[in-house]
Amino acid sequence: MLKYRVKPIDVVLEENMIVINEEDARKSGLTSGSRVFLVDSGKPVPAVIGLSRTLVRPGEVLVPVSVLKSLHLSEGDYLQVKPLALPSSLPYLRKRLLGERLSDTEIMEIVSEIVDGIYDDAGITAFVVSQLIHGLSEAELSALIKAMVETGERVVFEETVYDEHSIGGVPGNSKVALLAVPIAAAAGLLIPKTSSRAITSPSGTADTMEVLANVEFKPEELKEIARKTRGLIAWGGKLNLAPADDIFVRVERKLGIDPHHQMVASILSKKLAMNVSKLVIDIPVGTGAKIENMSEAEHIAALFISQATRLGLTIKVVMTFGGQPIGRTAGPALEAREALKTLMERRGSMSLVEKAFGLAGVLLELSGKVPQGKGFEAARSIFESGKAYDKFKEIVEAQGGDPEVKPDDIEVGRYSFTLQSPAEGAVTHVDNMAITMIARAAGAPEDKGAGVYLHVKTGYRVNKGDPVLTIYSNSESRLNEAVALAAKHSPIVVEGMLLKLLP
Amino acid sequence: MLKYRVKPIDVVLEENMIVINEEDARKSGLTSGSRVFLVDSGKPVPAVIGLSRTLVRPGEVLVPVSVLKSLHLSEGDYLQVKPLALPSSLPYLRKRLLGERLSDTEIMEIVSEIVDGIYDDAGITAFVVSQLIHGLSEAELSALIKAMVETGERVVFEETVYDEHSIGGVPGNSKVALLAVPIAAAAGLLIPKTSSRAITSPSGTADTMEVLANVEFKPEELKEIARKTRGLIAWGGKLNLAPADDIFVRVERKLGIDPHHQMVASILSKKLAMNVSKLVIDIPVGTGAKIENMSEAEHIAALFISQATRLGLTIKVVMTFGGQPIGRTAGPALEAREALKTLMERRGSMSLVEKAFGLAGVLLELSGKVPQGKGFEAARSIFESGKAYDKFKEIVEAQGGDPEVKPDDIEVGRYSFTLQSPAEGAVTHVDNMAITMIARAAGAPEDKGAGVYLHVKTGYRVNKGDPVLTIYSNSESRLNEAVALAAKHSPIVVEGMLLKLLP
């Protein structure tokens, strides 16, 4: 193992790379593309070798600033470079490629070596594809989920942890948790919800909450907030919960696949890492949602239930209507505004409030605080009493936001465009996919103010010229793009007519 | 598509990478790790994005010298950077992952996008693994082979091209072609043999031939040599014959897999790219060889025959004894010396000369120059007449070597160590795997002089203290390593006794 003197280079790379002198490389049997471990005092960091004759002298190593930071090293420090052998769990992977079942320890070894960076994309993909082709047995899937939990950070709470989670895929859904979590917490349940940012939707729960408060916390900070408020809504991204999940998802995205068992593993592993023991899963079903028919939804529900049971989680799966957007908004600021307004006014869009009551209600029933069948009503009365809003203000304040913020204080995109109904008649369809596409084209979720406001939903009657849809953006050119998409994709259909584009 | 001013950086990377300013990246929606095409006048080159704030100004791009060279660009030139979308053949790949068969054009599209660099390792691995798990149909395998040929260089000859090829896996085998090719060429056959360098063996045919002559030629040079000599022995590596093969093999090596259909596709595609129409395949079978039993050999032979037939190739498959090394040597210089000595003296190790006669004989029969069943004898008489040696000298000269070189002129490793028999008795086993491991530990094939000389082979009688094995190396420390391995792995077994290590 050779020791090199560090020379920083101001560059940010996705994959760690270091550059050493050609002569050093030859002596130590390394070449460009060789995979190595960078060894300092902490955990070894994997990297790829590049070569140079002039950028570094023998004995020196050029290290990108991003890598230096993660190693806590600076110029002139010494760094050891150790060649990375093939993963020792490769025989198990080959076994699985040939269709054999793996034991818990074999799966654990593969997952740890993946998380430790010993596998490259070829090996990770082979593992993912082997699961796709030779479906995982129930025992293998449990072992996979356990391994995903054990190879990451775990946040431990002293009492029963509750959570609700939607598999997503419907625009406007990110704000449901902003109602459901304070309702459950107001009833005394401990519900430290971690959620993701949007990947393909206009906003994730973390994106929407971030409009009102901070969402990035360290594990100790999460526990401190939960002690105060019982509920919180944070981003799980930097907590290193089940990091294998992010690695698998990255590869799956490259292949354009999204296997059901991976969705189940992803959600359950992140929840187990947060010590959740009572969980409600929401599967929105409908045209243009991630899950379009009931039989697929039932298959996923069965997978969730069997795995949760094996893993000692109490679970309830709720299938909800996902055939059109939830509430009237899609996009971080618009959704935050709608959630806040709904909490303050103690009423709002039926699709939003009833969904929140349904999910929070099941949590209340699971807790035993409310008899079976009474959860929905109990949730509604917490909401209507204003206790949910009070709890939400506590949460916003505990997460460093302004609890007194009003809906109109929330800035939405400064450019907007309203589409009108081309005729009198009934709204026959609001298209999830088109709404998502338009909101993202307008800049959501990166542009927090970008998104879509629905003046009408399926079943509404409109007159010719009535506003049906307003698109918001902070960029004029993105707004124009979004408007052009709206003209092409008919997000709202009034008895078969296309929308009129004039403002 | 943005245009950047080129700034070179003296670094050699395995994967192409360029660094642009963070501001430019943000504006064009790129981030670190984004995959792009570098577009100049020629074929677009794939690359990965790195970011910097200070190394490049907005409008500049930092390009490794290795990439600049392939683009024929220099400092101050302009380079266009185009975001790389997902491969357009991804739906076909997903179809195959789900177990559906692909059409010829679907396979062609996947293979071309792989060769064009549009796929990354995840996609390539998914394609390879899908073939491993859902075995290819005969039609799919033919389509794959055709696509591999069509996406690479093709060398066209005016008349029938012959060749022989061993699937390898037995130490000492690389020198067989140095006898078989000149025998066939001396009989008038056109046999422009391209071969590979060693990957896991002590020497490949190209490595061994390179001890005596050049082996790297451009297609026109190959044709020029073949016009003069009818035969040649070159390295196929830089000819860009069926480049998809090298891409698949790189990924397979990472996974430690070597599927049979890939071996067949690899060999047939490279041969078809060289315009071969009459081919003899050698499958060595025996303990410690790549193929250890006849039923596996027959399975591979059937695959070769059915595919060759579908692809319009005349093929003969020969199974040869592979239970111990071929001839007495393993390692480039040692094998070159043995082949040269055998050709000059018109006699040599039975396992070497009989194998060469067998393979060349089948070629002679295929050509119709010799009646069926008379090939072996015809090959032997060409060899014994000295015509094979004369032809070999022509070939060596045409390939820029010294035709008058004598076996003793060939330098072997300057350090050596001889192992002795621990007892009187019969040699009961010479272990292929141990011989390979020892020769490679001694430095073969990179150190051309490194390798192993066998004083005895299976069935020989020895007295206590007789030399049985000499290890050569140009590095004293590598020699010691190889000797230690020999002590551990019993390369030669004399009636069950271990070797004595004293010199």
Chai-1 contact restraints between the chains, C-beta under 6 A:
chainA,res_idxA,chainB,res_idxB,connection_type,confidence,min_distance_angstrom,max_distance_angstrom,comment,restraint_id
A,D10,B,S52,contact,1.0,0.0,6.0,A-B,restraint_1
A,D10,B,T54,contact,1.0,0.0,6.0,A-B,restraint_2
A,D10,B,L55,contact,1.0,0.0,6.0,A-B,restraint_3
A,V11,B,V19,contact,1.0,0.0,6.0,A-B,restraint_4
A,V11,B,G50,contact,1.0,0.0,6.0,A-B,restraint_5
A,V11,B,S52,contact,1.0,0.0,6.0,A-B,restraint_6
A,V11,B,L55,contact,1.0,0.0,6.0,A-B,restraint_7
A,V12,B,S32,contact,1.0,0.0,6.0,A-B,restraint_8
A,V12,B,L51,contact,1.0,0.0,6.0,A-B,restraint_9
A,L13,B,S32,contact,1.0,0.0,6.0,A-B,restraint_10
A,L13,B,G50,contact,1.0,0.0,6.0,A-B,restraint_11
A,E14,B,S32,contact,1.0,0.0,6.0,A-B,restraint_12
A,E14,B,G33,contact,1.0,0.0,6.0,A-B,restraint_13
A,V19,B,V11,contact,1.0,0.0,6.0,A-B,restraint_14
A,S32,B,V12,contact,1.0,0.0,6.0,A-B,restraint_15
A,S32,B,L13,contact,1.0,0.0,6.0,A-B,restraint_16
A,S32,B,E14,contact,1.0,0.0,6.0,A-B,restraint_17
A,G33,B,E14,contact,1.0,0.0,6.0,A-B,restraint_18
A,G50,B,V11,contact,1.0,0.0,6.0,A-B,restraint_19
A,G50,B,L13,contact,1.0,0.0,6.0,A-B,restraint_20
A,L51,B,V12,contact,1.0,0.0,6.0,A-B,restraint_21
A,S52,B,D10,contact,1.0,0.0,6.0,A-B,restraint_22
A,S52,B,V11,contact,1.0,0.0,6.0,A-B,restraint_23
A,T54,B,D10,contact,1.0,0.0,6.0,A-B,restraint_24
A,L55,B,D10,contact,1.0,0.0,6.0,A-B,restraint_25
A,L55,B,V11,contact,1.0,0.0,6.0,A-B,restraint_26
A,L90,B,G256,contact,1.0,0.0,6.0,A-B,restraint_27
A,L97,B,L132,contact,1.0,0.0,6.0,A-B,restraint_28
A,D121,B,D121,contact,1.0,0.0,6.0,A-B,restraint_29
A,D121,B,A122,contact,1.0,0.0,6.0,A-B,restraint_30
A,A122,B,D121,contact,1.0,0.0,6.0,A-B,restraint_31
A,A122,B,T125,contact,1.0,0.0,6.0,A-B,restraint_32
A,A122,B,V251,contact,1.0,0.0,6.0,A-B,restraint_33
A,A122,B,K254,contact,1.0,0.0,6.0,A-B,restraint_34
A,T125,B,A122,contact,1.0,0.0,6.0,A-B,restraint_35
A,T125,B,T125,contact,1.0,0.0,6.0,A-B,restraint_36
A,T125,B,A126,contact,1.0,0.0,6.0,A-B,restraint_37
A,A126,B,T125,contact,1.0,0.0,6.0,A-B,restraint_38
A,A126,B,V129,contact,1.0,0.0,6.0,A-B,restraint_39
A,A126,B,L255,contact,1.0,0.0,6.0,A-B,restraint_40
A,V129,B,A126,contact,1.0,0.0,6.0,A-B,restraint_41
A,V129,B,V129,contact,1.0,0.0,6.0,A-B,restraint_42
A,L132,B,L97,contact,1.0,0.0,6.0,A-B,restraint_43
A,I133,B,I133,contact,1.0,0.0,6.0,A-B,restraint_44
A,V251,B,A122,contact,1.0,0.0,6.0,A-B,restraint_45
A,K254,B,A122,contact,1.0,0.0,6.0,A-B,restraint_46
A,L255,B,A126,contact,1.0,0.0,6.0,A-B,restraint_47
A,G256,B,L90,contact,1.0,0.0,6.0,A-B,restraint_48
